[in-house]
Amino acid sequence: MESIHRFSLIRSLKGRLAIILTVATIIPILLTGYISYRWIYIVQTEKIEGDWLDKVQRERDELDRKLDELGRVSQLMDIEGGIGQDVVNFITSSSSFDHALLYRNINQSVANVNFSNPNLGVMFYYAPEQAEPLLFPNANVNLQFKPEYLKTFFKQKLFTYYGPHDSLDEANRAEPVFSLLRKLEYGNGRFLYIYIETKVIGLDAMFQSAPKPGSSTNSPVYHVLTAPDEHIAYSNMDDGAEEIGESFVPPENAYKIFHATGRQGWNLYQLIPKDAYNREMNKWLSQFILFASLSLVLGIILAWLIWRMVYRPIRIINREITRFSENQSLTRVSATGLTEFNHMLDNFHQMSRRISELIIDVEDKEKRRGQLEVEKLLVQINPHFLHNTLNTIQWLARIEGQTNIARLVSIFTRILHYNLGKKNIIVTVREEVDAVRDYIELQNIRYDHSFNVKLSVEPECLDVLIPRFILQPLVENALYHGFDEDDRVEIKVAITRENNSLFLRVADNGKGIPEDKLLAMLEEEDDQLRKSGLGIGLRYVKKMVDVYYGTEAKLTMESGTGIGTTISIRLPDTLKGVEALDSGSNRG
């Protein structure tokens, strides 16, 4: 029974509202959590790791530049092509004058090198065989210079790199430096050395003391520099775990490690304790759990309020619908408390009043539809009756010798057959012009040739397809509405073709149309014009042109009192979709 009850609860609006609103509360929380996870754990983590990796690579590149600078400056002090040749001459010369001259030149050259490389520190030549082994120093250095006491970084042929170590300059003893000792041979197994220091400007973060965990808001960052043989050359880790000269094994479990390798094979490591690295992430996670819990409780409360707010008006409306099904005489009910549902109740009352009206209207329409079907049948039958009757009149006229009457009936029969017969809706210009000629001849016989109609048709227009019965109404309007009884009628009909367009033009020399009636002739709402017949043909032509050509066609009228009227139609010379548009093959 319990499962059946749950099933019925889900099938009801009440149960579905409760479930949907609860789910609608939980889903945003889950989506927010997922998006936050994606952003913080993936996007932000990748960004942070990328930033740390860029940082260690920048420090690696800076140290590479400093070591390269040491090698480049040593080239300036080399024996071959550098200051070193003057130093060799100074050592080997016995002339006091030469000594003085060389001493001045060498000091000046060393000063120039030092000036052009401001990051350099102590720089001198070292000749261990001389009584004074330190030659041309640029600073106050310890005269007991012993390279074996320096911390070797790595060796490369005749180059020995040291560091980081304290500077030999007494004034800057606490400042760490990297140095280079280059061995130069100047003959007979004698050797001369170049010593150059470079300051660690640009590597300040590497050589500053790392903050202890918990002592600052910033995460502690440790640096370890190893020689190409992986022995530690420098470390600022304060726990004593990494000793200078020992092999370095990165402790991956306790630290987040980023490292970069220099061009000579040495390695620079940045180590961040994982607890400090993940501290912000853990802080966010605890805040999110708290926020999600509060949001879930608040969402459930809001869902219950929304359910109560929606379900109560629905019950009122449902009660009204039930009452209407039993008794159509409705009484006003109390408001639901919500504007939207009150409006729905008002619409329901209006709808109930309209139902009876619509039923009566449908019955009337059904009656009129039956009448229209009968009228449609009569319209289809009448053309056959007229054709047969006219053929009989024509036959009797020929028997009685009335040739004019027979000719008149013959022309009228052709016109009637063209307009009401079985021809297609789409015809050629040739067929339309032939029908207009028959119409003109019929009117000439009727009115004893009291008017003159000139037809001008370019030969290339004759086979162009157009809708049927769009030219004759224009000529008919010109005849019936453009002249007084005593006027000499002159009508010009011209059909031309140019630039993929077909131009139909009907001009008369009649009395013209006043400006206030010119636009009214194309309006269907003018009852007075409709009763007089003025404008009916034009409206038919306009509708045909709109149906078959749309905006690609244009109908214009030019008229004025006493100057006649000109009607022009511009049509595309190609009628698209002829098969679909021509639905008149079975007419008549």
C-alpha positions in Angstrom: 0.0 0.0 0.0 2.9 2.3 0.8 4.4 1.9 -2.7 0.9 2.6 -4.3 0.5 5.7 -2.2 3.9 7.0 -3.3 3.1 6.2 -6.9 -0.2 8.2 -6.7 1.6 11.0 -5.0 4.0 11.3 -7.9 1.1 11.3 -10.4 -0.6 14.2 -8.7 0.3 17.8 -9.3 0.9 18.3 -5.6 3.6 15.5 -5.6 5.2 16.6 -8.8 5.4 20.2 -7.6 7.1 19.1 -4.4 9.6 16.9 -6.3 10.3 19.5 -9.0 10.9 22.3 -6.6 13.2 20.2 -4.4 15.2 19.1 -7.5 15.2 22.7 -8.7 16.8 23.7 -5.4 19.4 20.9 -5.3 20.5 21.1 -9.0 21.8 24.7 -8.8 23.8 23.8 -5.7 25.3 20.8 -7.4 26.0 22.8 -10.6 27.6 25.6 -8.6 29.8 23.1 -6.8 30.8 21.4 -10.0 31.6 24.6 -11.7 33.5 25.8 -8.7 35.4 22.6 -8.6 36.2 22.8 -12.3 37.4 26.4 -11.9 39.4 26.1 -8.7 40.7 22.6 -8.8 41.4 22.4 -12.5 41.5 25.9 -14.1 43.0 27.7 -11.1 45.3 24.8 -10.2 46.7 24.7 -13.7 47.1 28.5 -13.7 48.9 28.5 -10.4 51.1 25.6 -11.4 51.8 27.4 -14.7 52.7 30.6 -12.8 55.1 28.7 -10.5 56.7 26.9 -13.4 57.1 30.2 -15.3 58.7 31.7 -12.1 61.3 28.9 -11.7 62.0 29.1 -15.5 62.5 32.8 -15.3 65.0 32.3 -12.4 66.7 29.6 -14.4 67.0 31.9 -17.4 68.3 34.7 -15.2 71.0 32.5 -13.8 71.9 31.2 -17.3 72.3 34.8 -18.4 74.6 35.6 -15.4 76.8 32.5 -16.1 76.9 33.4 -19.8 77.9 36.9 -18.8 80.8 35.6 -16.8 82.0 33.6 -19.8 81.5 36.5 -22.2 83.5 38.9 -20.0 86.3 36.4 -19.6 86.7 36.5 -23.4 87.4 40.3 -23.1 90.1 39.4 -20.6 91.6 36.6 -22.6 95.2 36.5 -23.8 94.2 36.2 -27.4 92.6 39.5 -28.5 91.8 40.7 -24.9 93.3 42.5 -21.9 95.2 39.3 -21.0 98.0 40.0 -23.5 98.8 43.2 -21.8 98.8 41.4 -18.5 101.3 38.8 -19.8 103.5 41.6 -21.1 103.3 43.3 -17.7 104.4 40.1 -16.0 107.2 39.3 -18.4 108.5 42.9 -19.0 111.5 44.1 -17.0 111.2 47.8 -18.1 109.9 50.1 -15.4 108.5 52.4 -18.1 106.7 49.6 -19.8 105.4 48.5 -16.4 104.0 51.9 -15.7 102.4 52.3 -19.1 100.9 48.8 -19.1 99.7 49.2 -15.6 97.8 52.3 -16.5 96.3 50.8 -19.7 95.2 47.5 -18.0 93.5 49.4 -15.1 91.7 51.5 -17.6 90.6 48.5 -19.6 89.4 46.6 -16.5 87.5 49.7 -15.5 85.8 50.0 -18.9 84.8 46.3 -18.7 83.4 46.8 -15.2 81.5 50.0 -16.3 79.9 48.3 -19.3 78.8 45.3 -17.1 77.3 46.9 -13.9 76.2 43.6 -12.5 79.8 42.4 -12.1 81.5 42.4 -8.7 85.1 41.6 -8.0 87.3 41.0 -11.0 91.1 40.4 -11.2 93.9 38.3 -12.6 95.5 35.6 -10.5 99.1 34.6 -11.1 100.1 32.1 -8.3 103.8 32.1 -9.4 104.2 35.8 -8.8 105.2 37.4 -5.5 101.9 39.3 -5.6 99.5 36.8 -7.2 96.5 39.1 -7.3 96.9 41.5 -10.3 94.7 44.5 -11.1 91.8 43.9 -8.7 88.9 46.3 -9.0 88.0 46.1 -5.3 89.6 45.5 -1.9 89.9 41.8 -1.9 91.6 39.3 0.4 95.2 38.9 -0.7 95.2 35.3 0.5 93.0 34.2 -2.4 92.7 30.4 -2.4 90.3 29.0 -5.1 90.2 25.6 -3.3 88.2 27.2 -0.5 85.4 28.3 -2.8 82.3 26.2 -3.3 82.6 24.7 -6.8 79.4 24.8 -8.8 80.5 22.9 -11.9 83.5 22.7 -14.3 83.5 23.1 -18.0 87.0 22.5 -19.7 89.2 25.4 -18.5 86.2 27.2 -16.8 85.4 26.6 -13.2 82.2 28.1 -11.9 81.8 28.7 -8.1 78.8 29.7 -6.0 76.8 30.8 -4.6 79.3 32.1 -2.1 80.2 35.2 -0.2 81.8 38.0 -2.2 85.6 38.6 -1.9 84.8 42.3 -1.7 85.2 43.2 2.0 82.5 45.9 1.6 79.9 43.4 0.3 80.9 40.3 2.1 77.3 39.3 3.0 76.1 39.5 -0.6 76.1 36.1 -2.4 77.7 35.9 -5.8 78.5 33.4 -8.6 82.1 33.5 -9.9 84.2 32.1 -12.7 87.9 31.1 -12.6 89.3 30.7 -16.1 92.7 29.2 -16.7 95.0 30.9 -19.3 98.3 29.4 -20.5 100.9 32.0 -21.7 103.8 29.7 -22.6 106.4 27.4 -21.2 103.8 25.8 -18.9 103.1 29.0 -17.1 99.4 29.7 -16.2 97.4 32.8 -15.5 93.8 32.9 -14.1 90.9 35.3 -14.5 88.6 35.6 -11.6 85.2 37.3 -12.2 82.2 37.7 -9.8 78.6 38.5 -10.8 75.9 39.7 -8.3 72.6 37.9 -7.8 70.5 40.9 -8.8 67.2 39.5 -10.3 67.5 36.3 -8.2 66.4 38.0 -4.9 63.5 35.6 -4.3 65.9 32.7 -4.6 68.4 33.9 -2.0 66.0 35.4 0.6 65.2 33.4 3.7 61.9 31.4 3.1 59.2 32.2 5.7 58.3 29.4 8.1 54.9 27.7 7.7 52.2 29.6 9.6 54.4 32.6 10.1 53.0 34.6 7.2 50.0 34.7 5.0 52.2 33.8 2.1 53.1 30.2 1.4 56.8 29.4 2.2 58.9 28.8 -0.9 62.2 27.0 -0.7 64.9 26.9 -3.4 67.5 24.2 -4.0 70.2 24.6 -6.6 72.1 21.4 -7.7 75.2 21.0 -9.8 75.0 18.9 -13.0 76.0 15.9 -10.9 72.9 16.5 -8.7 74.9 17.5 -5.6 73.4 20.4 -3.7 75.1 23.7 -4.4 72.6 25.9 -2.5 69.6 25.4 -0.3 67.5 27.8 1.9 65.6 25.1 3.6 65.8 25.7 7.3 65.1 22.2 8.6 68.6 20.9 7.9 67.3 18.2 5.6 69.3 19.4 2.6 73.1 19.8 3.2 75.4 21.4 0.8 77.4 18.8 -1.2 74.9 16.0 -0.7 72.9 14.4 -3.5 69.5 15.8 -3.8 66.4 13.6 -3.9 63.1 15.7 -4.3 60.8 14.9 -1.4 57.6 14.7 -3.5 55.3 13.6 -0.6 55.7 16.7 1.5 56.2 19.3 -1.1 54.8 20.6 -4.4 58.0 20.7 -6.6 58.7 22.8 -9.7 62.1 22.7 -11.3 64.0 23.8 -14.4 67.3 22.7 -15.9 70.0 25.1 -17.1 72.0 24.8 -20.3 75.0 23.4 -18.5 72.9 20.6 -16.8 72.4 22.1 -13.4 68.9 22.1 -11.9 66.9 24.7 -9.9 64.1 23.5 -7.7 61.2 25.4 -6.0 59.6 23.5 -3.2 56.3 24.5 -1.6 54.9 22.5 1.4 51.7 20.8 0.3 49.9 21.8 3.4 50.5 25.5 2.6 49.8 24.9 -1.1 46.4 23.3 -0.4 45.4 25.6 2.5 43.3 27.9 0.4 41.7 25.0 -1.4 40.7 23.4 1.9 39.4 26.7 3.1 37.2 27.0 0.0 35.9 23.5 0.4 34.7 24.0 4.0 33.0 27.3 3.1 31.3 25.6 0.1 29.9 22.8 2.3 28.5 25.3 4.7 27.0 27.4 1.9 25.5 24.3 0.2 23.9 23.2 3.5 22.3 26.6 4.1 21.2 26.9 0.5 19.6 23.5 0.6 17.6 24.3 3.8 16.5 27.7 2.4 15.7 26.1 -1.0 13.4 23.5 0.6 11.6 26.3 2.6 11.1 28.4 -0.5 10.0 25.3 -2.5 7.3 24.6 0.1 6.1 28.3 0.0 6.0 28.2 -3.8 4.0 24.9 -3.8 1.5 26.3 -1.3 1.2 29.6 -3.3 0.5 27.8 -6.6 -1.6 24.8 -5.5 -4.2 26.8 -3.5 -5.4 28.9 -6.5 -5.4 25.9 -8.7 -7.8 24.1 -6.3 -10.1 27.2 -6.5 -10.1 27.2 -10.3 -10.6 23.5 -10.5 -13.7 23.8 -8.2 -15.1 26.5 -10.5 -14.6 24.4 -13.6 -16.3 21.5 -11.9 -19.2 23.7 -10.9 -19.5 25.0 -14.5 -19.7 21.5 -15.9 -22.8 20.9 -13.7 -24.4 24.3 -14.0 -23.6 26.9 -16.6 -24.9 29.8 -14.5 -21.7 30.9 -12.8 -21.5 33.2 -9.7 -18.6 35.3 -8.8 -16.1 33.6 -6.5 -13.7 35.0 -4.0 -10.3 36.1 -5.3 -7.4 33.6 -5.2 -5.0 36.1 -3.8 -2.8 36.3 -6.9 -3.4 38.7 -9.8 -2.5 36.1 -12.5 -5.0 33.5 -11.2 -7.7 36.2 -10.7 -7.1 37.1 -14.3 -7.4 33.5 -15.3 -10.8 33.3 -13.5 -12.1 36.4 -15.3 -11.0 34.9 -18.6 -12.8 31.7 -17.7 -16.1 33.6 -17.0 -15.7 35.4 -20.4 -15.0 32.1 -22.1 -18.2 30.6 -20.7 -20.3 33.4 -22.1 -18.6 33.1 -25.5 -19.2 29.3 -25.8 -22.9 29.7 -26.6 -22.2 32.5 -29.0 -19.6 30.4 -30.8 -22.0 27.4 -31.1 -24.6 29.6 -32.8 -21.9 31.2 -35.1 -20.7 27.7 -36.1 -24.2 26.7 -37.0 -24.7 29.8 -39.2 -21.4 29.3 -40.9 -22.3 25.7 -41.8 -25.5 26.9 -43.3 -23.7 29.6 -45.4 -21.1 27.0 -46.4 -23.9 24.8 -47.9 -25.2 27.9 -49.8 -21.8 28.7 -51.2 -21.4 25.1 -52.5 -24.6 25.5 -54.4 -23.5 28.9 -55.8 -20.2 27.4 -56.8 -22.0 24.7 -58.7 -24.2 27.2 -60.5 -21.1 29.3 -61.4 -19.5 26.2 -63.0 -22.7 25.3 -64.9 -23.6 28.8 -66.2 -20.6 29.2 -68.6 -21.6 26.0 -70.4 -25.2 27.3 -70.6 -24.1 30.6 -72.0 -21.8 29.0 -74.6 -24.5 26.7 -75.8 -27.1 29.5 -76.0 -24.8 31.8 -78.0 -23.9 29.0 -80.4 -27.6 28.6 -81.0 -28.1 32.3 -81.6 -25.1 32.3 -84.0 -26.5 29.3 -86.0 -30.0 31.0 -86.3 -28.4 34.3 -87.4 -26.5 32.6 -90.2 -29.6 30.7 -91.4 -31.6 34.0 -91.5 -28.7 35.8 -93.3 -27.8 38.1 -90.4 -24.0 38.1 -90.9 -23.3 41.0 -88.6 -25.2 39.4 -85.8 -23.5 36.1 -86.5 -20.1 37.9 -86.5 -20.9 39.8 -83.3 -22.0 36.6 -81.5 -18.9 34.7 -82.8 -16.6 37.4 -81.3 -18.5 37.5 -78.1 -18.3 33.7 -77.8 -14.5 33.8 -78.2 -14.3 36.5 -75.5 -16.6 34.6 -73.2 -14.7 31.4 -73.8 -11.4 33.1 -73.0 -12.7 34.7 -69.8 -14.9 31.9 -68.5 -13.8 28.8 -70.4 -11.3 26.1 -69.8 -8.2 27.9 -70.7 -5.4 28.0 -68.2 -4.8 30.9 -65.8 -1.3 31.3 -67.3 -1.3 32.3 -71.0 1.1 33.9 -73.5 1.1 37.6 -74.3 0.0 36.6 -77.8 -3.2 35.0 -76.4 -3.9 37.9 -74.1 -3.5 40.4 -77.0 -5.8 38.3 -79.3 -8.5 38.4 -76.6 -8.1 42.2 -76.3 -8.4 42.5 -80.1 -11.7 40.5 -80.0 -12.9 42.7 -77.2 -12.1 45.9 -79.1 -13.7 44.6 -82.3 -16.9 43.7 -80.2 -17.0 47.2 -78.8 -16.5 48.8 -82.2 -19.4 46.9 -83.6 -21.5 47.8 -80.6 -20.7 51.5 -80.7 -20.3 51.9 -84.5 -16.5 52.4 -84.4 -16.7 55.5 -82.2 -13.2 55.0 -80.8 -9.8 54.1 -81.9 -7.5 51.6 -80.1 -3.9 51.2 -81.2 -2.1 48.0 -80.3 1.7 48.0 -80.3 3.4 44.8 -79.3 7.1 43.9 -79.8 7.6 40.5 -81.4 9.9 39.3 -78.6 7.0 39.8 -76.1 4.5 37.4 -77.8 5.6 34.2 -76.2 6.2 35.6 -72.6 3.9 33.9 -70.1 1.6 36.2 -68.0 -1.6 35.6 -65.9 -4.8 35.7 -68.0 -7.2 38.7 -68.1 -4.9 41.5 -66.8 -4.9 43.6 -70.0 -8.6 43.7 -70.9 -9.8 45.2 -67.6 -7.4 48.2 -68.2 -8.7 48.8 -71.7 -12.3 48.4 -70.4 -11.8 50.9 -67.7 -10.4 53.4 -70.2 -13.5 52.9 -72.5 -16.2 53.1 -69.9 -14.8 55.6 -67.3 -12.4 57.8 -69.2 -14.7 59.5 -71.7 -17.9 61.4 -72.1 -20.4 60.3 -74.7 -19.4 62.9 -77.3 -15.6 62.5 -76.9 -13.4 61.0 -79.7 -11.8 58.0 -77.9 -8.1 57.4 -78.5 -6.5 54.5 -76.5 -2.9 53.3 -77.0 -1.8 49.9 -75.8 1.9 49.2 -75.8 3.8 46.0 -74.7 7.6 46.1 -74.6 10.4 44.1 -73.1 13.6 45.4 -71.7 16.2 44.4 -69.0 14.4 41.1 -68.1 11.2 43.0 -67.6 7.9 43.2 -69.5 6.1 46.6 -69.6 2.3 46.9 -70.2 1.1 50.4 -70.8 -2.5 51.6 -71.5 -2.9 55.3 -72.1 -6.1 57.3 -73.1 -6.9 60.9 -74.0 -10.0 61.0 -71.8 -11.1 63.4 -69.1 -8.8 62.0 -66.5 -9.3 61.1 -62.9 -9.3 63.6 -60.0 -6.5 63.1 -57.5 -8.9 62.3 -54.6 -10.3 59.3 -56.6 -7.1 58.1 -58.1 -6.0 56.1 -55.0 -9.5 55.2 -54.1 -9.8 53.1 -57.3 -7.5 50.5 -55.9 -9.2 50.4 -52.4 -11.7 47.8 -51.8 -13.5 49.7 -49.0 -15.0 52.4 -51.3 -18.6 51.2 -51.7 -19.6 54.1 -54.0 -16.9 53.3 -56.5 -17.6 49.6 -56.3 -21.3 50.2 -57.1 -20.4 52.4 -60.1 -18.0 49.7 -61.4 -15.1 52.2 -61.3 -11.9 50.5 -60.0 -13.2 46.9 -59.9 -11.1 45.8 -62.9 -8.1 47.6 -61.5 -8.4 45.9 -58.1 -8.7 42.5 -59.9 -5.5 43.2 -61.9 -3.7 44.4 -58.8 -4.6 41.2 -56.9 -3.5 39.0 -59.8 -0.2 40.8 -60.1 0.4 40.5 -56.3 -0.5 36.8 -56.2 1.7 35.8 -59.1 4.6 38.3 -58.8 4.6 39.8 -55.3 7.0 42.6 -54.8 8.8 41.9 -58.1 6.0 43.7 -60.0 4.9 47.3 -60.0 1.6 49.0 -61.0 1.5 52.8 -61.4 -1.2 55.2 -62.4 -0.7 58.7 -63.8 -3.8 60.9 -64.4 -5.1 64.5 -64.2 -8.2 66.3 -65.1 -8.3 66.9 -68.9 -5.0 65.1 -69.7 -6.1 61.5 -69.7 -4.9 58.5 -67.8 -1.9 56.2 -68.1 -1.7 52.9 -66.4 1.7 51.1 -66.4 2.6 47.6 -65.2 6.2 46.3 -64.9 6.5 42.5 -64.7 9.4 40.1 -64.7 9.7 38.5 -68.1 9.9 35.1 -66.4 7.0 33.7 -64.4 8.4 31.4 -61.7 6.6 28.2 -60.6 4.1 28.2 -63.5 3.0 24.6 -62.9 2.2 25.3 -59.2 0.5 28.6 -59.8 -1.6 27.6 -62.8 -4.6 25.9 -61.1 -7.1 26.8 -63.7 -6.7 23.9 -66.2 -10.0 22.3 -65.0 -12.1 25.5 -64.8 -15.4 25.9 -66.5 
